[in-house]
Amino acid sequence: MSEKVSFPITRPITVLIGPTAIGKTALSIELAQQFDFEIISVDSMQVYRHMDIGTAKITKDEMMGIPHHLIGVVNPDEPFDAGKFEKLSLTAIEEIIEKGKNVLLTGGTGLYLKALINGLSVQIPAFPEIRKEINNELTDKGRNVLHEQLMSVDCISAKRIHKNDTHRLIRALEIFKGTGEKWSSLIAEHKKQREIRFPNLYIIGLTCGRDKLYSRIEKRSQIMLQNGLQQEVEQLINTGYNPDLKSMQSIGYHHMVKMLKGEWTKQEMIGFLARDTKRYAKRQFTWFKKIEGISWFDINDTTRIPDEVQRFLSALI
């Protein structure tokens, strides 16, 4: 995280999310032109260099001169996760605000967005020796005794954890004995910190009927193949990127590798690519459900979105 970033960030933050192939890119450019946004990509695959076609990465021409952040920032063999996204996106937010521009986050990786909005889960160290002692006590005295111990030092956690849930029961006692802090208190403090990160946040969600979305996904898959996905994957392999890399196991790249190895025919690859992309879209909606406060718009009703963004931004001037 940038050392300059301090919470709460009171400047308005606008977010545009939705499943793959629903039309976020085009709408994000329209909004950016109208409201002086700079765009931060919330996409776990577009962070990789040299992986453009299979990630449907926006092109320079499509950007229309709008600055974009977190696109092509690491090589395919470099690690990237929600923690790194949180750090880089907070730095980008600070830079955009310092320029006097507005911030628009757009993408479909719900895990990354949740990490930014809520912060990562509280990180509590493990205490192996203490855990071993508690495990021995569990064997000798039973879970009722351990649950009574937890009730005496952290009644909130004890009420939340059933005595049969020995894994979490042991963890709660381990945390208390190792840190001197109640697990429930640490969780409450983390929630308090989350609440003040972005007090002025507007999240737009794009949706549509399943059949229409699936049709768009099939069309997107065909466009990727026509635009040279096979050549892109071959180039990555020839450059020395191992097909077993996490980045190369993603949708599109994994499928093309299977075909190039002769494990799938071209028709099988096309079928599996469309099928797995549809499954991915369903998983995206599962993640979106974990994010509070989304204002959903059907893609047939996006004309209202600029007015809603204007209302949101104007209310904070």
N, C-alpha and C positions, 0 to 999 in steps of 0.2 A: 504494500500500500504506500502511496506517496506520502512523505512526511508532511506535506502541505495540507493534506486532506484532514478536515476535522468535522465531526458531526455535531448537530444536524446540518445537512446541506439544504438550505432553505430555498434556493433558487428552484424554479419549476423544472421538473424532469418529466418528459413525455416518453411513453413506451408504446411501441407497435409490435404486437406478437401475433402468431398464428401458425398453423401447421405448414409443412413444406408444400410449395407449389400453389399457394392460395393467392399470391399477388402482393406480398409485403413490399418487395423491392420498388415496384413502380409507384405505389402509394407513398412510400417513404420519401422518394424524390420530389413528388408533388408537394408534400407537406414541408419538406426542407426548403424548397424554393419560396413557399408562401410565408413561412414563419422564421426564416433565418436560422434554421437548424444546422448543426453539424451532427453527423450520424455515427453512432457507435454500434458495431455489429455484435449481436448476441447469438453467435453461431459457432458451435464447437468444431466445425470443419473448415470454415472460411478463414480461420486463423493460420492455416497452413499455406506456405508458399508452394508453387508449382502444382497445386491441386485446384484447378479453376473450373473445368467443365463438370466434373463429377459433383462439385459442391454448389453449382449454379451461382458461382461468384459474380458479383456485379462487375461489369467492365468499366474502363476509364470513360468510354463514350456514354455509357448509361448513367454514370455518376453526375453528368451535366455540371461538372465543376464543383459539386458539393463535397467538402472534405469528409472522408470516411476514416474511422479508427478501428483497430483490431482486425484488419483484413490483411492476410499474408504477413504475419509477424514472427512466425517460427517455421523452421524446416520440418518436413514430415517425420524426421527421426528424433525431434526434440519433444520432451514431455510438455503437456499442457493440460491443465485441469481447472476446476471451478475456482480454486484458490488463486491461481495465476490470473484467471479472467477477472476476478474481483479486484486484484491489485492494479492491473493495467486499465481496467475500465474506470476505476476511481481516479487514477491519474489523468485519463482522457477527459473525464467530467470536469476536473479542476482546470485543465488547460482550456477547455471550451468556455467555461464560465469566465476565466481571466480575459478572454478575447471579447467578452460581451455578447457572445452568441448563445443561442438556445440549444439544449441537449435533446436529441432523439435517439433512444435505444431501440434497435429493431432486429428481430430474429425469431428463431423458433426453439432455442435451447432453454427450456424452462428451468433446468437445474442451475444454469449460469445466472439467469435472471434472479432466481430465488436467492442464490448466494450473494448477489449484489444488494438486493433489497433488504434481506434479513440478516446478512452476515453468515459466515460459516458456523456450523455447530460448535458449541463451546468445546475447546480442546482441553481435556483433563488428563494428566499423565497417568500411566499405569504404575502400580506398586507391587511387583511380582512376589516379593517376600511376604508382604501383608496379605495378599490374596491367598498365598499358600497357607498361612496361618488360619485364615477364615475358612478355607476349604477343609482343613483338618478339624476345625471346630464344628463345621457342618456334619462331618462324618461322626464325630464323637457325641455331639449333643443334639443334632437334628435342626431342621429348619425353623421350628417353632421358637427355639431359643434365639436364633439369629434374628428372626423377625421382631421378637420382643426387644432385642438390643437396638435394632434400627428404630423402633418406635420411641425408645427412650432418648435417642440423639437426633432423630430427624423424622418427626411424626408425619410430615407432609409426604415424604418419599415412602414411608411405611404404609400409608393409606393408599398410595398409588401403586405399590408393588405387592402383588399377591405372594404369600409365603411359598407357594409352589414354584414361583418364578425365581429359582435359586440363582440363576446367572445375574439378574439385575439386583437381587438381594445382596449377593456377595459384592457386586460392584459398588452399590451404595455405601456399604460398610467400609469397603476399601478406600473410597474417596474420603469419607469422614476421617478415618484413621490416618490416611496419608497426607491430607491437606489441612485437617482441622476445620474444614468447611462442610456444610451440608450440601448434598447434591441438589436438593430442591432450591437452595439459596443461589447456587451457581447458575442453575437454569433460569431462575427468576431474574437474575442480574443480566443474563444474556438477552432475555426477552425485552427487558427495559432498554437495553442498548439498541436493539432492533427497532423499537418503536420510534426512535428519534433520528433514524438515518435520513430518511427522505420524507419530511412532513408534507411536501407539496408534490405529489406524484399522481400522474394520470396515465392509466394503462388502457390502451385500446387493443381489443382482441378481434381478429378477423375469423369468421366462420362461414360455413355454407353446408348445404345438404351433402350427405355422404356420397351419393352417386356423382354429384358434380365435382366434388373434391377428387374422387378416384379417377374421374375422367381427366382432370387437370394433371394428376400425377402420371397417368399413362402418357399424356402428351409431353410432359416434362422429360420423362424417361426417353422417349423417342428423339426429342431434341438433343439430349445429351449424346446419344449414340450418333446422330447425324453430325454433331459438331466436333466429333473426334475423341470421344471418351477412350476408345481403344488405344489410339495413338498416345493419349496423355498417360495412360497406365503403362504402356510399353516404355515410354520415355522415362518415367519414374523408376522402373525396374532397371533399365539400361544405365541410369545415373547411379545406381547402387542402393536404392531404397528397398529394403527387404519387404516382401509381401506379407510377412508376419507382423510388421509394425502395427501399432494400434491405429494409426491414421489410415493404413492400407487395408484394415479390416472393416472399414466403414462401408455403408451402402454405396453401391456403384463400383467402387474400387475392388472390394472383395468379390463381387460378382464377375467383374471383368477378368480378374486373376484366375478365377475358377475356369472361365472359358479359355483363357490363354494356355492354361495347363492341360486342357483337353478333358477336364472333369465334367464340364457341361457343354452342350452344343450351344450355338448362338441363340436358338429359339428358347432353349431352357433358361439361358442366362437372362433373356429379355423378360420371360415370364416370372422368374424369381425376383428380378429387379423391381418390377411393378408390384409384386406381392409384398415384398419386404418393405418397400417404401410406404405402402398403404398401412402396414403394421406399425411402422415408425410414426406415421401421422396419428394413429390411435394412441400411441405412447406419449406423444407430445401433448395431446389433450389431457391425458392423465396428469402430467406435470402441471399443466396450466390450472387444473383444479386445485392445486396446492398453493396457488398464488391468490391472495385476497384482493378484491376491489377492481376486477377487470370489467371494463365496459365493452360488451360484445356487440359487434356489428356484422350483419350478413354482407357478403361481398356485393350483393345486389343493392345495398343501401349505404354505400360508402360516401355518398354525396353529403351526408350529414356530418361526417367526421371533421372536415375543416372548421365548421361552425362550432363544434364541441371543443376543438383545440383552441380556437380563438377565445371562447368563453373561459376556458381554463386558464389560459395565459393572461387574459385581461383582468381576471379576478385577483391576480397576484401582483399587478403593477402598483 
